[in-house]
Amino acid sequence: MSTLRINNIEAKSVPASPTLDEKIKLTNSSGDVLVHVDGKTSGITTIGINTTAGNITFDANSNVVVTGIITATKFVGTVEPTNLTVSGDLSIADSIVHTGDTDTKIRFPANDTISFETAGGNERLRIASGGQLCLGTTSGPGEIGLYLGDGTNPAGHIYANGTHHLYILANAYFAGGWKYLGNGEANLLTLQNGEVIFNSASTNSSGAGQALTWSEKLRIDSTGALRINNTRTTATKLHVVGGTASGTAYDAAVFAGGQNSTSGSGVKLYLSGCENNPTSRGVILESIMTDNSNAHRFSVKVGASSAAPTERFRLPADGRAYFFGNQSSTPNGIFGFRYDKTNDTDLSIENLNNSSVNNNAGIRLASNHGNIKARYFNNGGFYVQNSSASGYLHYFTNNVSRFYIDSSGNVNINNQGTIASSNGALGKRLGIKSTANNVIIGETTQSGNGYGLHIESRQTGRSGDARFAQIGLRNDSSGNGQITFFTAPSGGGVVERMNINSSGYVTKPAHPSFCARHNSGNGFSGDIIVLTRIENNYRSWNTGSHYSTSTGKFTAPVDGIYYFEGQLMTTGHGDGDNIQDMISLECNNGRLTYGRQRRTYFRSHADANGYYTTSTASSVNLSAGDTVWFQRKSGHSWSYSNLNYSYFTGWLIG
């Protein structure tokens, strides 16, 4: 065999500048360098193979063993090392595959992303570029954490933030705000500040990424209190709210007693402050089946001091209600209430709001016909209101009618119906019926004048005072009885018109009467004698002002029988003057009477000093507005004088 030895081969890209280092070197097989390429010119790769340590060995099976570091741009084919230690970076373009099981891989599907695949080449786990750990999904759109999916799409999320809060989410994630992972409802379980909180969000139908709003459903706070569907801070240990939507009813249920409908099955809810013996102290709420067909009763049992709870209230299936009070036997009635004690047992209905006089407390009784209400108002008024136009009020004792108000408002005492009346234009009636005298009693404790029983009549809308008439059955200052009658003039209040005293004497302060006397000179209006002295004293008066001192006429204020009398002391006569029928009493309907003294001629020797006194009187039936006067006979010219002789008087008889 011939050996070719080449000591120094130089290769260079620019022949004008050769160097000794730019060469290919081959050595013999004794361990010297066989191949060495070392180029200094840009673009020439240096290759060195050193066999002195036996770092590359080729055996008969074409296996190559390399001792040391192999740096290559690319390996092609299967590499099956027994042990592989990599002290630097190991760059893999896509996958690390399990030998003999190509479906199981560790992949690098994108920048900053690693995934794990199993059977069928399905991805099972991924660490995304944002640090999201995705299990069963390839997507983790929100904060760093664990995303759980259905094999493709994310369905849940678990993550913690910098304030030591842990969030476990279903169909939701956080990315600058809470969002849906997909369609459907979303739920959130939060562990924060010593509390466990469960929230939910309504159904989404607009796809992933839609903003959501949480609604708290359950919370166990740092004190151990449990709040269901409630975000308020009420200091309770168990707080359950069915829902918060207005106008919506929510179901909540507690079941016990088995599935079968068996009498005696049910639920007992114990509320007690006695931890040592909670079932024997405190309050028990019972819902117990009373037959085998799901009929139930509801009971409240309450424990007294050092005593087991006893039943205080029961609501049977038929809708009755019983309050046992301090008794154990069932009270009577549909709504039974019993409490045995000394003095009063009150059923109190209270409204103590003082904002308006219209505030009231009451009770309402209703039937198919209507209803009746009894109400006590904030101004002290007590009202009984019947809604029916045909309603009435009836009180019985031992099946005997004692008090009855009919539908028209008529009041009857001791009679089952409305007592009849033959009066016309009836309004309302007060009727009393018995087998003896019927008495209306008004008793007063006052001893002064004018106290007793008064019967008053009024008119709604009357000008001035609504009271227009009154009868007083009253005492006087000495305790004697009297009956006084009052009436009111138009637009005014009542005035005493008649009084009957304890001796039976009748006085009428406003009874029409007058007495007018001569004042001075001769008073005539034509032939009408006008007397003008009205002093309102013992000898002259004008009660009611019905006599006119201007006309000399009396005007009748009412229909009735009146009496009038006139007298004159006449003067200015001469012997033989005609004095026959010299005066008369007249009215607008005609002459009433002439003078009592009827002589034909004046006699100087018989009539003192030229004076002649004559008078006249008559009763007359007048209508209101009629007038009566006293007059001189027409054609006479005499005069009159002297207040003690000359007067005109009259009054209403009745």
VENBEL-V487823 format. One record per backbone hydrogen bond with DSSP energy under -0.5 kcal/mol. NH is the residue of the N-H (numbers start at 0). CO is the residue of the C=O. If there is no record, write none. Layout:
BEGIN
nh:NH co:CO
nh:NH co:CO
END
This chain:
BEGIN
nh:4 co:2
nh:5 co:3
nh:6 co:4
nh:8 co:23
nh:9 co:7
nh:10 co:21
nh:14 co:12
nh:16 co:13
nh:17 co:14
nh:21 co:18
nh:22 co:20
nh:22 co:37
nh:23 co:8
nh:24 co:35
nh:25 co:5
nh:30 co:27
nh:33 co:48
nh:34 co:48
nh:35 co:24
nh:36 co:46
nh:37 co:22
nh:37 co:35
nh:43 co:40
nh:46 co:36
nh:48 co:34
nh:50 co:48
nh:53 co:50
nh:54 co:49
nh:56 co:64
nh:58 co:56
nh:58 co:62
nh:61 co:58
nh:64 co:56
nh:64 co:62
nh:65 co:63
nh:66 co:54
nh:66 co:64
nh:67 co:65
nh:70 co:68
nh:71 co:69
nh:79 co:77
nh:85 co:83
nh:86 co:84
nh:90 co:88
nh:95 co:105
nh:96 co:94
nh:97 co:100
nh:97 co:103
nh:100 co:97
nh:103 co:100
nh:104 co:102
nh:104 co:116
nh:105 co:95
nh:106 co:104
nh:106 co:114
nh:107 co:93
nh:112 co:109
nh:113 co:126
nh:114 co:106
nh:115 co:124
nh:116 co:104
nh:117 co:121
nh:120 co:117
nh:121 co:117
nh:121 co:118
nh:123 co:115
nh:124 co:115
nh:125 co:133
nh:126 co:113
nh:127 co:125
nh:127 co:131
nh:130 co:127
nh:132 co:144
nh:133 co:125
nh:133 co:131
nh:134 co:132
nh:134 co:146
nh:135 co:123
nh:135 co:133
nh:137 co:151
nh:142 co:173
nh:145 co:157
nh:146 co:132
nh:146 co:144
nh:147 co:155
nh:148 co:134
nh:149 co:152
nh:150 co:135
nh:154 co:147
nh:155 co:147
nh:156 co:168
nh:157 co:145
nh:158 co:166
nh:160 co:164
nh:163 co:160
nh:165 co:190
nh:166 co:158
nh:167 co:188
nh:168 co:156
nh:168 co:166
nh:169 co:186
nh:170 co:154
nh:172 co:178
nh:174 co:176
nh:178 co:172
nh:179 co:209
nh:180 co:170
nh:183 co:203
nh:185 co:200
nh:186 co:169
nh:187 co:198
nh:188 co:167
nh:189 co:187
nh:189 co:196
nh:190 co:165
nh:191 co:189
nh:191 co:194
nh:194 co:191
nh:195 co:219
nh:196 co:189
nh:197 co:217
nh:198 co:187
nh:199 co:214
nh:200 co:185
nh:203 co:183
nh:208 co:179
nh:209 co:206
nh:211 co:177
nh:214 co:199
nh:216 co:197
nh:217 co:197
nh:218 co:226
nh:219 co:195
nh:220 co:218
nh:220 co:224
nh:223 co:220
nh:225 co:236
nh:226 co:218
nh:226 co:224
nh:227 co:238
nh:228 co:216
nh:228 co:226
nh:235 co:233
nh:238 co:225
nh:240 co:227
nh:247 co:244
nh:261 co:259
nh:263 co:288
nh:264 co:261
nh:266 co:286
nh:268 co:284
nh:269 co:267
nh:270 co:282
nh:271 co:269
nh:274 co:272
nh:277 co:274
nh:279 co:276
nh:280 co:276
nh:282 co:270
nh:283 co:300
nh:284 co:268
nh:285 co:283
nh:285 co:298
nh:286 co:266
nh:287 co:296
nh:288 co:264
nh:289 co:294
nh:290 co:294
nh:296 co:287
nh:297 co:314
nh:298 co:285
nh:299 co:312
nh:300 co:283
nh:301 co:309
nh:302 co:281
nh:306 co:303
nh:309 co:301
nh:311 co:299
nh:312 co:299
nh:313 co:321
nh:314 co:297
nh:318 co:315
nh:320 co:333
nh:321 co:313
nh:322 co:335
nh:323 co:311
nh:323 co:321
nh:324 co:311
nh:326 co:323
nh:335 co:320
nh:335 co:333
nh:337 co:322
nh:340 co:338
nh:347 co:345
nh:358 co:355
nh:360 co:375
nh:362 co:373
nh:364 co:371
nh:366 co:369
nh:371 co:364
nh:372 co:384
nh:373 co:362
nh:374 co:372
nh:374 co:382
nh:375 co:360
nh:376 co:374
nh:376 co:380
nh:377 co:356
nh:377 co:358
nh:378 co:356
nh:379 co:376
nh:382 co:374
nh:382 co:380
nh:384 co:372
nh:385 co:383
nh:386 co:370
nh:386 co:384
nh:390 co:387
nh:392 co:404
nh:394 co:402
nh:396 co:399
nh:399 co:396
nh:401 co:394
nh:402 co:394
nh:403 co:411
nh:404 co:392
nh:405 co:403
nh:405 co:409
nh:408 co:405
nh:410 co:428
nh:411 co:403
nh:412 co:430
nh:413 co:401
nh:418 co:416
nh:430 co:410
nh:430 co:428
nh:432 co:412
nh:440 co:438
nh:449 co:474
nh:450 co:447
nh:452 co:472
nh:453 co:451
nh:454 co:470
nh:455 co:453
nh:456 co:468
nh:458 co:465
nh:461 co:458
nh:464 co:462
nh:467 co:456
nh:468 co:456
nh:469 co:485
nh:470 co:454
nh:471 co:483
nh:472 co:452
nh:472 co:470
nh:473 co:471
nh:473 co:481
nh:474 co:450
nh:475 co:479
nh:478 co:475
nh:481 co:473
nh:482 co:499
nh:483 co:471
nh:484 co:497
nh:485 co:469
nh:486 co:494
nh:487 co:467
nh:488 co:492
nh:491 co:488
nh:494 co:486
nh:496 co:484
nh:497 co:484
nh:498 co:506
nh:499 co:482
nh:500 co:498
nh:500 co:504
nh:503 co:500
nh:506 co:498
nh:506 co:504
nh:509 co:496
nh:510 co:507
nh:512 co:542
nh:513 co:649
nh:514 co:540
nh:515 co:647
nh:516 co:532
nh:517 co:645
nh:522 co:520
nh:523 co:521
nh:524 co:527
nh:526 co:524
nh:527 co:524
nh:528 co:629
nh:529 co:522
nh:529 co:527
nh:530 co:528
nh:532 co:516
nh:533 co:531
nh:536 co:539
nh:540 co:514
nh:542 co:512
nh:544 co:541
nh:547 co:552
nh:548 co:546
nh:551 co:547
nh:553 co:627
nh:554 co:545
nh:555 co:553
nh:555 co:625
nh:559 co:621
nh:561 co:559
nh:561 co:619
nh:562 co:650
nh:563 co:617
nh:564 co:648
nh:565 co:615
nh:566 co:646
nh:567 co:613
nh:568 co:640
nh:569 co:567
nh:569 co:611
nh:570 co:638
nh:572 co:609
nh:575 co:601
nh:576 co:573
nh:578 co:576
nh:578 co:599
nh:579 co:599
nh:581 co:578
nh:583 co:630
nh:584 co:592
nh:585 co:583
nh:585 co:628
nh:586 co:589
nh:587 co:626
nh:589 co:586
nh:591 co:584
nh:592 co:584
nh:594 co:582
nh:595 co:614
nh:597 co:595
nh:598 co:596
nh:601 co:576
nh:603 co:601
nh:605 co:602
nh:606 co:602
nh:607 co:605
nh:609 co:606
nh:610 co:607
nh:611 co:569
nh:613 co:567
nh:615 co:565
nh:617 co:563
nh:619 co:561
nh:621 co:559
nh:621 co:619
nh:624 co:555
nh:625 co:622
nh:627 co:553
nh:628 co:585
nh:630 co:583
nh:631 co:526
nh:632 co:581
nh:635 co:632
nh:638 co:570
nh:640 co:568
nh:644 co:641
nh:645 co:641
nh:646 co:566
nh:646 co:644
nh:647 co:515
nh:648 co:564
nh:649 co:513
nh:650 co:562
nh:651 co:511
nh:652 co:560
nh:653 co:560
END
